């Protein structure tokens, strides 16, 4: 098999349909007895997830380890990454119920080498030992050994398997029973109001199995992601309105429930959206709710501090490293180890185990987010942020759970301090320009505040624009509360990964339109 670059692979192989039934075919292929590894193996004390089979990760660790060892007879560094994803989506609306696959099931492995000056990789959509070894052999033949321009820093030895902690394992509940629970949820969310045209409730359960191997690491994880959503839309005199509530995280079916407060907020948001008006453009004193603070965190110090952009000279933030970029009240972190969050993982796609990274400390930009490539080429320390959308995609430096640290101000005091301003809440979307460091993000609603009190006037959707150091420098109060909001992040309008963002309430000044 000739070595293929990513584009060739996507054309010839794609996301192999061999991975379409991950819970059965994958598990069956990995139930072979495991040979003893060269390092002691640890498994977190979390009950085994039945969908993976008792042999997970089975012989795959040994096969990938053998491939890595053979490649390193020629090259100074080699690694292998395996990813399989599959799941089930159940939804119910006024027209009925639907059961389908959650996302696009996929299964395959990426094999990577470093020749002394550059990285090369190939990928194959199979767990077949023959296919894996053939792809590795082709890669080995096609890439010449280069002069040693850079040195890969080895991580300490570790062998461990992780599983998602959960109270109600989806695999332990028959699909018909899960569907019955959704029927009950729909009955609670449905609202007999003439303005309501549609109500939809859905539960997506996705399982992702990962294996990473290099000379010092033999890591595996099984993560279960649950996304439970309630949505309502309608019209009043031709004006559209909607409400939206969701629970998303790495857990079990304990997340698949909207409580009474959620449903009350869903209906309230729908009614208020019918009265919202466009916001008069201008510069305002504002208080951000935690989910809007998260948008600011993600867009202001997101792609602009992903260090692969430094290698390409595409990030203005490089000029500000170890310099003030925000108010002294601001500390900002990225932490993939945050328990149960959508953007969390036990180890990144290059084998670095999860731990928090402080990006801004007391207003000073102190640490970018790195992948192995940027850390190697720029000769800096690694952070656990090498991530890929799938086994057939490139690894980049990416965010995980990005948030402002708590401050000392009471949120009510922050609101009371607004004499003439806006309170922004709700999570929509955003975009940034890493080269110019301009950002734009859109919240759900903005509530008018006069002398610390809501006037009842609501604007939607409010869009905030500005220059990152200016917006962050204008922060005068940081709340003592904290919340996270789940989302997805693309890099260059593609390469999507799961993320979370948030923090406390923030008081700042911003241009809103």
Backbone torsions as a table, in degrees:
resi	resn	phi	psi	omega
1	UNK	NA	121.1	179.7
2	UNK	-71.3	145.7	178.0
3	UNK	-65.2	143.7	-178.9
4	UNK	-123.9	142.7	169.3
5	UNK	-80.0	178.2	-174.6
6	UNK	-61.0	-45.5	-177.8
7	UNK	-63.2	-44.0	178.1
8	UNK	-61.2	-40.4	-179.0
9	UNK	-64.4	-44.3	-178.0
10	UNK	-62.0	-36.2	179.0
11	UNK	-69.9	-43.1	-173.8
12	UNK	-86.0	-33.6	-173.8
13	UNK	-113.0	-44.0	-177.0
14	UNK	63.0	-165.1	175.5
15	UNK	-84.2	98.8	-168.7
16	UNK	-53.4	133.0	176.9
17	UNK	-69.0	-7.5	174.3
18	UNK	-62.3	-19.9	179.2
19	UNK	-92.8	10.6	-174.7
20	UNK	-67.1	-27.5	179.3
21	UNK	-117.9	70.4	-171.6
22	UNK	-61.9	-41.2	-173.2
23	UNK	-67.5	-19.0	-179.6
24	UNK	-111.7	-59.9	-174.7
25	UNK	-64.1	-39.5	179.8
26	UNK	-66.1	-46.9	-179.4
27	UNK	-61.1	-42.5	-179.6
28	UNK	-60.9	-39.3	-176.3
29	UNK	-71.8	-16.7	-176.4
30	UNK	-107.3	10.5	-177.3
31	UNK	-89.1	3.9	177.3
32	UNK	-65.9	153.8	-179.5
33	UNK	-63.1	143.6	-177.4
34	UNK	-95.9	133.3	173.7
35	UNK	-75.5	153.7	-178.6
36	UNK	-64.3	134.2	179.9
37	UNK	-84.1	170.8	-178.7
38	UNK	-82.0	-12.5	-180.0
39	UNK	-123.6	151.1	175.9
40	UNK	-62.2	139.2	-175.3
41	UNK	-105.6	134.0	177.5
42	UNK	-119.1	144.2	173.5
43	UNK	-125.6	133.5	179.6
44	UNK	-60.8	147.9	-175.1
45	UNK	-79.6	62.5	179.3
46	UNK	-124.7	136.1	-177.6
47	UNK	-53.7	141.0	-180.0
48	UNK	-62.6	140.3	177.8
49	UNK	-86.3	118.0	-172.4
50	UNK	-59.2	-28.8	-174.1
51	UNK	-65.5	-20.0	-176.3
52	UNK	-88.4	-12.8	-175.4
53	UNK	80.4	151.3	-175.5
54	UNK	-66.9	-15.1	-177.8
55	UNK	-88.9	-1.0	-176.0
56	UNK	-62.8	134.4	-0.8
57	UNK	-89.1	10.5	171.6
58	UNK	58.7	-146.2	-176.4
59	UNK	-73.6	-5.9	-177.4
60	UNK	-63.8	-38.3	177.0
61	UNK	-57.0	-43.2	-178.6
62	UNK	-69.2	-41.5	179.6
63	UNK	-62.6	-46.3	-178.2
64	UNK	-68.9	-35.0	177.0
65	UNK	-64.0	-40.0	178.3
66	UNK	-64.5	-39.0	178.4
67	UNK	-64.0	-45.8	179.3
68	UNK	-60.9	-45.2	-179.3
69	UNK	-60.8	-40.8	179.5
70	UNK	-67.1	-42.7	179.7
71	UNK	-63.8	-32.7	-178.2
72	UNK	-80.1	0.1	168.0
73	UNK	-72.9	-17.4	179.3
74	UNK	-114.6	-38.9	-172.8
75	UNK	-111.7	154.3	-178.7
76	UNK	-72.4	-17.7	-179.8
77	UNK	-152.8	141.6	173.9
78	UNK	-147.3	154.0	177.0
79	UNK	-153.1	164.5	177.6
80	UNK	-141.5	140.9	-179.5
81	UNK	-129.7	129.0	176.0
82	UNK	-117.2	135.7	177.5
83	UNK	-138.2	132.7	172.2
84	UNK	-132.9	133.2	-178.1
85	UNK	-134.7	138.5	175.3
86	UNK	-164.6	161.4	-179.8
87	UNK	-178.4	-176.7	-176.2
88	UNK	-130.1	136.7	175.8
89	UNK	-115.8	129.4	175.5
90	UNK	-121.9	129.2	178.9
91	UNK	-134.1	153.9	179.6
92	UNK	-141.7	130.4	172.1
93	UNK	-135.3	-166.9	-175.5
94	UNK	-71.1	-14.1	179.2
95	UNK	-92.4	-14.7	-179.9
96	UNK	142.5	-160.1	-172.2
97	UNK	-123.5	145.3	179.4
98	UNK	-134.1	141.7	174.9
99	UNK	-125.2	129.1	-177.4
100	UNK	-151.4	175.4	173.7
101	UNK	-69.4	145.2	175.5
102	UNK	-89.9	113.0	-178.4
103	UNK	69.7	-152.1	-179.8
104	UNK	-113.5	109.6	177.8
105	UNK	-58.5	140.4	-176.6
106	UNK	-152.6	153.3	-178.4
107	UNK	-156.9	131.5	176.8
108	UNK	172.1	179.2	-176.7
109	UNK	-133.6	147.1	174.4
110	UNK	-115.6	133.9	-179.5
111	UNK	-117.3	131.6	-169.3
112	UNK	-132.4	140.6	174.9
113	UNK	-131.9	156.1	173.3
114	UNK	-119.4	122.2	-172.1
115	UNK	-90.6	3.7	-176.4
116	UNK	112.4	-22.9	179.5
117	UNK	-136.5	-18.0	-177.2
118	UNK	-153.0	159.8	176.2
119	UNK	-96.3	144.8	175.6
120	UNK	-136.4	148.7	179.4
121	UNK	-153.8	160.8	174.9
122	UNK	-140.8	168.0	-176.3
123	UNK	-146.5	153.6	-179.0
124	UNK	-145.3	135.3	-178.0
125	UNK	-89.3	62.9	-176.5
126	UNK	-161.2	155.4	169.6
127	UNK	-104.2	5.5	179.8
128	UNK	-63.5	124.6	176.6
129	UNK	-55.3	-38.1	179.9
130	UNK	-62.6	-44.4	-179.7
131	UNK	-66.4	-41.5	-179.9
132	UNK	-63.9	-46.6	-179.5
133	UNK	-67.4	-35.3	179.1
134	UNK	-66.3	-41.9	179.0
135	UNK	-64.2	-41.6	179.2
136	UNK	-65.5	-41.0	179.6
137	UNK	-63.2	-40.9	178.3
138	UNK	-63.9	-40.9	178.0
139	UNK	-63.2	-42.0	-179.4
140	UNK	-63.1	-41.1	-179.7
141	UNK	-68.7	-38.2	-168.8
142	UNK	-83.3	-18.4	-176.2
143	UNK	-107.2	120.5	176.8
144	UNK	-77.4	153.7	176.6
145	UNK	-73.6	127.9	-177.9
146	UNK	-100.5	171.6	175.1
147	UNK	-67.7	148.8	-177.9
148	UNK	-79.5	97.4	176.9
149	UNK	-93.3	-29.5	-178.3
150	UNK	-134.1	160.8	-179.5
151	UNK	-123.5	129.8	176.7
152	UNK	-81.4	125.9	176.2
153	UNK	-82.3	119.5	-178.6
154	UNK	-74.2	142.5	173.8
155	UNK	-84.9	156.2	178.4
156	UNK	-61.2	154.5	-179.6
157	UNK	-64.4	137.6	178.5
158	UNK	-160.3	135.6	170.4
159	UNK	-133.5	119.8	-175.9
160	UNK	-159.2	152.4	174.9
161	UNK	-124.0	135.8	-179.9
162	UNK	-116.6	148.6	172.8
163	UNK	-132.5	149.9	178.2
164	UNK	-66.2	132.7	173.6
165	UNK	-77.3	134.2	-178.7
166	UNK	-153.4	155.2	177.2
167	UNK	-93.0	-36.4	-178.3
168	UNK	-128.3	97.7	-176.8
169	UNK	-67.7	119.4	178.9
170	UNK	-57.4	-33.3	-178.0
171	UNK	-67.8	-17.6	-179.3
172	UNK	-89.1	-3.2	-177.9
173	UNK	-117.2	121.5	179.1
174	UNK	-55.4	150.4	-176.5
175	UNK	-58.9	-37.6	-179.4
176	UNK	-64.7	-33.5	177.9
177	UNK	-72.3	-36.8	175.8
178	UNK	-64.8	-38.9	177.5
179	UNK	-65.7	-37.7	178.5
180	UNK	-64.3	-38.7	176.7
181	UNK	-62.7	-37.5	179.3
182	UNK	-68.1	-35.4	175.2
183	UNK	-58.6	-44.4	178.8
184	UNK	-62.9	-40.2	179.0
185	UNK	-64.5	-40.8	179.1
186	UNK	-63.2	-42.7	179.8
187	UNK	-60.1	-34.3	179.2
188	UNK	-74.1	-34.3	-176.9
189	UNK	-84.3	-28.8	-177.3
190	UNK	-60.3	141.7	-173.3
191	UNK	-133.9	122.3	-179.2
192	UNK	-83.8	74.6	178.5
193	UNK	-127.0	130.3	-175.1
194	UNK	-61.1	-20.5	179.2
195	UNK	-77.8	-20.1	-177.5
196	UNK	-82.3	121.8	179.4
197	UNK	-101.1	-22.5	-177.7
198	UNK	-158.3	143.8	174.6
199	UNK	-134.5	134.5	-179.0
200	UNK	-137.4	134.3	174.5
201	UNK	-124.8	137.3	-178.3
202	UNK	-143.8	151.4	172.9
203	UNK	-132.2	119.9	174.9
204	UNK	-108.6	129.7	175.3
205	UNK	-120.7	118.7	-177.6
206	UNK	-123.3	133.7	176.2
207	UNK	-112.6	132.5	177.5
208	UNK	-122.8	127.4	178.7
209	UNK	-113.1	129.5	-177.7
210	UNK	-132.2	145.5	173.4
211	UNK	-135.4	131.0	174.0
212	UNK	-125.6	136.5	179.8
213	UNK	-138.5	131.1	159.3
214	UNK	-139.0	-163.9	-173.5
215	UNK	-62.6	-34.1	-175.0
216	UNK	-106.6	-6.3	-173.3
217	UNK	-128.1	135.3	172.5
218	UNK	-134.8	92.0	-169.8
219	UNK	-119.7	144.0	177.6
220	UNK	-144.8	150.7	176.8
221	UNK	-150.0	149.9	171.6
222	UNK	-126.0	112.8	-178.8
223	UNK	-115.1	137.6	177.8
224	UNK	-113.2	122.5	-180.0
225	UNK	-110.2	129.0	177.4
226	UNK	-117.3	130.1	175.9
227	UNK	-125.7	115.1	-178.1
228	UNK	-118.5	124.2	-169.4
229	UNK	-132.7	139.0	169.1
230	UNK	-118.9	131.9	-176.1
231	UNK	-136.4	138.9	-179.3
232	UNK	-138.3	135.7	176.4
233	UNK	-142.2	162.3	179.9
234	UNK	178.2	-165.5	-176.0
235	UNK	-141.4	151.4	171.0
236	UNK	-137.3	109.0	-176.9
237	UNK	56.8	40.0	177.0
238	UNK	86.1	-8.4	-179.7
239	UNK	-92.1	129.2	-177.9
240	UNK	-77.9	154.4	174.9
241	UNK	-150.6	157.9	178.6
242	UNK	-154.3	159.7	172.7
243	UNK	-134.7	152.6	-171.7
244	UNK	-152.9	127.9	173.7
245	UNK	-137.8	146.3	-179.2
246	UNK	-154.8	153.4	169.8
247	UNK	-123.0	124.2	-178.1
248	UNK	-137.4	134.9	175.7
249	UNK	175.9	177.3	176.8
250	UNK	-92.3	101.8	-175.7
251	UNK	-168.7	-165.6	177.8
252	UNK	-105.2	-158.3	-175.7
253	UNK	-70.9	-2.2	172.4
254	UNK	-61.2	-20.4	176.3
255	UNK	-81.6	-15.8	-172.0
256	UNK	-85.3	59.5	-179.0
257	UNK	-160.2	131.5	171.5
258	UNK	-99.3	125.0	179.3
259	UNK	-80.9	178.8	-176.1
260	UNK	-61.2	-36.9	178.3
261	UNK	-65.2	-40.2	176.7
262	UNK	-59.1	-45.8	-176.7
263	UNK	-68.9	-38.6	176.2
264	UNK	-61.8	-41.1	178.8
265	UNK	-68.9	-37.0	177.1
266	UNK	-57.4	-46.9	-178.8
267	UNK	-71.3	-39.0	178.8
268	UNK	-63.1	-43.8	179.1
269	UNK	-61.6	-39.8	178.8
270	UNK	-61.1	-48.4	-178.2
271	UNK	-64.1	-43.6	-178.6
272	UNK	-66.9	-34.0	-179.3
273	UNK	-64.0	-24.2	179.2
274	UNK	-72.6	-19.3	-178.5
275	UNK	-105.9	-2.8	-176.2
276	UNK	-67.0	148.6	179.6
277	UNK	-127.6	164.1	177.6
278	UNK	-64.5	143.4	-179.2
279	UNK	-79.7	132.9	173.8
280	UNK	-63.6	123.0	-175.6
281	UNK	-64.4	139.9	177.8
282	UNK	169.0	-179.8	175.9
283	UNK	-96.3	129.5	-173.7
284	UNK	-128.4	151.1	160.4
285	UNK	-75.8	129.3	-173.2
286	UNK	-134.1	153.0	166.4
287	UNK	-118.7	125.8	178.0
288	UNK	-94.2	131.4	166.8
289	UNK	-67.0	161.9	-175.6
290	UNK	-53.7	-38.0	-178.9
291	UNK	-68.1	-29.8	176.8
292	UNK	-78.2	-36.3	171.4
293	UNK	-55.8	-39.1	178.5
294	UNK	-63.7	-40.2	175.4
295	UNK	-59.9	-42.5	178.1
296	UNK	-63.4	-44.1	178.8
297	UNK	-59.3	-46.8	-175.5
298	UNK	-66.6	-44.7	-174.7
299	UNK	-81.2	-33.6	-177.1
300	UNK	-76.3	-45.2	-179.7
301	UNK	-122.9	52.6	177.3
302	UNK	-104.1	-105.4	-177.6
303	UNK	-59.8	-28.3	-178.3
304	UNK	-64.7	-19.9	178.5
305	UNK	-114.5	10.3	170.6
306	UNK	-77.6	116.2	-161.2
307	UNK	-71.9	-13.2	172.8
308	UNK	-63.3	-24.2	174.9
309	UNK	-70.4	-27.5	175.9
310	UNK	-67.1	-41.1	179.8
311	UNK	-59.3	-37.7	-178.1
312	UNK	-89.0	1.1	-178.3
313	UNK	56.2	46.5	-178.4
314	UNK	-117.9	17.2	-175.6
315	UNK	-132.7	118.6	177.9
316	UNK	-66.3	-26.0	-178.0
317	UNK	-59.6	-22.1	179.3
318	UNK	-58.5	-31.4	-179.9
319	UNK	-71.6	-15.7	-172.5
320	UNK	-107.5	4.6	-178.3
321	UNK	-59.8	130.0	-176.9
322	UNK	66.6	23.4	177.1
323	UNK	-126.0	161.3	177.8
324	UNK	-66.3	133.6	176.1
325	UNK	-131.2	-2.0	-174.6
326	UNK	-155.8	171.6	172.0
327	UNK	-56.9	150.6	178.4
328	UNK	-64.0	-12.9	178.2
329	UNK	-78.0	-10.2	-169.4
330	UNK	-96.7	125.1	165.8
331	UNK	-127.3	132.1	-174.2
332	UNK	-127.9	135.2	-177.9
333	UNK	-129.4	159.8	167.2
334	UNK	-125.5	125.3	-171.4
335	UNK	-141.8	96.8	178.0
336	UNK	-72.8	-7.3	-179.5
337	UNK	-89.9	1.7	-178.3
338	UNK	-62.6	120.6	-169.9
339	UNK	-62.0	124.4	171.0
340	UNK	79.6	-2.7	-176.6
341	UNK	-76.3	156.7	-178.2
342	UNK	-61.9	-35.2	-177.5
343	UNK	-90.0	11.5	-175.3
344	UNK	-87.6	156.4	173.5
345	UNK	-159.6	155.4	-179.5
346	UNK	-74.7	-35.0	178.1
347	UNK	-149.2	151.0	179.4
348	UNK	-79.7	179.6	-173.7
349	UNK	-79.5	10.1	173.1
350	UNK	-125.1	15.9	171.1
351	UNK	88.0	2.9	178.0
352	UNK	-82.7	124.9	-178.3
353	UNK	-72.2	149.0	-172.3
354	UNK	-66.6	136.9	172.7
355	UNK	-161.4	157.4	-178.1
356	UNK	-72.3	147.3	173.8
357	UNK	-121.2	125.3	175.2
358	UNK	-86.8	114.5	-178.5
359	UNK	-86.0	-49.1	176.1
360	UNK	-119.5	134.0	175.3
361	UNK	-127.9	117.9	179.6
362	UNK	52.2	40.6	176.1
363	UNK	88.6	-6.5	-178.1
364	UNK	-101.0	131.2	175.5
365	UNK	-76.5	109.6	-171.3
366	UNK	-112.5	-22.4	-174.7
367	UNK	-153.3	119.9	171.6
368	UNK	-75.2	170.8	174.1
369	UNK	-96.2	131.6	-173.4
370	UNK	-121.1	158.0	162.5
371	UNK	-113.2	179.1	-177.0
372	UNK	-63.2	-39.9	-178.1
373	UNK	-62.5	-51.3	-177.0
374	UNK	-67.7	-38.4	178.6
375	UNK	-64.2	-37.5	179.8
376	UNK	-70.7	-50.2	-175.1
377	UNK	-69.9	-31.5	-179.7
378	UNK	-98.7	2.9	175.5
379	UNK	52.2	55.3	179.1
380	UNK	-130.0	174.1	-178.1
381	UNK	-73.4	150.4	178.7
382	UNK	-85.6	145.4	166.0
383	UNK	-117.2	158.6	-174.8
384	UNK	-82.0	62.0	-174.0
385	UNK	-127.6	19.1	173.1
386	UNK	-80.0	110.1	-172.8
387	UNK	-134.5	150.2	176.6
388	UNK	-130.6	152.5	176.5
389	UNK	-67.9	-36.4	-177.4
390	UNK	-162.9	171.2	-178.9
391	UNK	-61.3	-21.4	-179.0
392	UNK	-100.8	23.0	179.7
393	UNK	-126.9	163.6	179.7
394	UNK	-75.8	150.6	172.6
395	UNK	-86.4	134.3	176.5
396	UNK	-128.6	165.1	167.7
397	UNK	-73.0	121.9	-175.1
398	UNK	-137.2	153.9	173.1
399	UNK	-70.0	163.4	173.8
400	UNK	-126.7	-93.8	171.8
401	UNK	-109.9	108.5	-172.8
402	UNK	-112.9	127.2	-173.2
403	UNK	-158.3	155.7	171.5
404	UNK	-78.9	141.9	175.0
405	UNK	-73.9	154.8	177.8
406	UNK	-60.0	149.8	172.6
407	UNK	-112.2	-147.3	-174.8
408	UNK	-121.0	-3.8	-173.7
409	UNK	-87.9	140.7	173.9
410	UNK	-75.4	131.1	-178.0
411	UNK	-55.9	-36.1	179.0
412	UNK	-66.8	-37.1	176.6
413	UNK	-64.5	-35.6	178.5
414	UNK	-64.8	-42.0	178.2
415	UNK	-67.1	-41.9	179.3
416	UNK	-60.2	-27.7	-176.7
417	UNK	-75.9	-13.5	180.0
418	UNK	-78.6	114.8	176.8
419	UNK	-85.7	-38.4	179.2
420	UNK	-153.8	93.8	-174.7
421	UNK	-159.6	-158.0	-175.7
422	UNK	-133.5	144.5	170.5
423	UNK	-109.4	116.9	-175.4
424	UNK	-104.3	134.1	178.7
425	UNK	-144.4	164.0	179.5
426	UNK	91.0	146.9	-171.2
427	UNK	-115.3	121.7	175.1
428	UNK	-121.3	-88.2	-175.6
429	UNK	-157.7	174.6	178.6
430	UNK	-164.2	170.8	179.8
431	UNK	-154.0	153.0	178.2
432	UNK	-137.7	163.6	175.0
433	UNK	-117.2	96.6	-176.4
434	UNK	-59.1	-30.0	-177.3
435	UNK	-75.8	-36.4	179.3
436	UNK	-101.2	-14.1	179.7
437	UNK	64.3	29.2	170.3
438	UNK	-90.9	148.2	178.9
439	UNK	-133.0	157.2	173.6
440	UNK	-146.9	128.4	176.8
441	UNK	-146.0	153.6	-173.6
442	UNK	-120.3	126.5	176.5
443	UNK	-92.4	178.5	180.0
444	UNK	-78.0	-53.3	-178.7
445	UNK	-143.8	160.5	171.3
446	UNK	-127.7	127.7	179.4
447	UNK	-103.7	130.2	178.9
448	UNK	-70.4	136.0	179.2
449	UNK	-125.0	129.2	174.9
450	UNK	-126.7	123.4	179.6
451	UNK	51.7	41.8	175.3
452	UNK	78.8	6.8	-177.7
453	UNK	-124.0	143.8	174.1
454	UNK	-70.4	133.9	178.7
455	UNK	-87.0	-14.2	-174.9
456	UNK	95.7	-8.5	178.7
457	UNK	-83.3	130.6	-175.6
458	UNK	-124.0	134.8	177.8
459	UNK	-116.5	143.1	178.3
460	UNK	-158.8	142.8	-11.5
461	UNK	-91.1	133.0	179.6
462	UNK	-81.2	134.5	179.8
463	UNK	-116.4	129.4	-178.6
464	UNK	-104.9	132.5	177.6
465	UNK	-130.4	155.1	176.5
466	UNK	164.3	-173.2	-179.9
467	UNK	-103.8	129.3	-169.1
468	UNK	-52.3	-55.4	-178.5
469	UNK	-60.4	-28.1	179.9
470	UNK	-71.6	-48.0	-179.9
471	UNK	-64.0	-45.3	-179.9
472	UNK	-68.7	-33.2	178.8
473	UNK	-70.0	-23.0	-179.2
474	UNK	-83.8	-2.7	-178.9
475	UNK	-68.8	122.7	-177.5
476	UNK	-113.6	-15.7	179.2
477	UNK	-145.3	139.6	178.0
478	UNK	-127.0	125.7	-174.1
479	UNK	-69.6	160.8	176.9
480	UNK	-95.9	11.7	177.6
481	UNK	-99.9	-177.7	-178.8
482	UNK	-165.2	136.6	174.0
483	UNK	-155.8	153.0	178.3
484	UNK	-118.3	151.1	179.1
485	UNK	-126.4	126.1	-179.3
486	UNK	-76.1	153.3	177.9
487	UNK	-165.4	-170.6	175.0
488	UNK	-131.0	148.9	-177.2
489	UNK	-129.9	128.2	173.8
490	UNK	-101.5	154.5	177.6
491	UNK	-118.1	110.0	-174.8
492	UNK	68.5	37.8	179.6
493	UNK	63.1	23.2	176.0
494	UNK	-154.8	-164.4	175.7
495	UNK	50.9	61.7	-174.5
496	UNK	-83.1	137.5	174.6
497	UNK	-134.4	157.4	177.5
498	UNK	-75.5	134.7	178.7
499	UNK	-139.4	169.6	170.8
500	UNK	-138.9	147.9	176.5
501	UNK	-143.6	161.0	-179.3
502	UNK	165.5	-148.5	-177.2
503	UNK	139.6	-154.1	176.9
504	UNK	-95.7	-179.6	168.2
505	UNK	-62.8	145.3	176.6
506	UNK	-128.4	142.4	172.1
507	UNK	-113.4	125.7	-178.4
508	UNK	-151.6	-169.4	175.6
509	UNK	-123.9	136.3	-175.7
510	UNK	-154.5	155.9	173.7
511	UNK	-84.5	125.0	-176.5
512	UNK	-125.2	137.6	178.3
513	UNK	-143.8	NA	NA
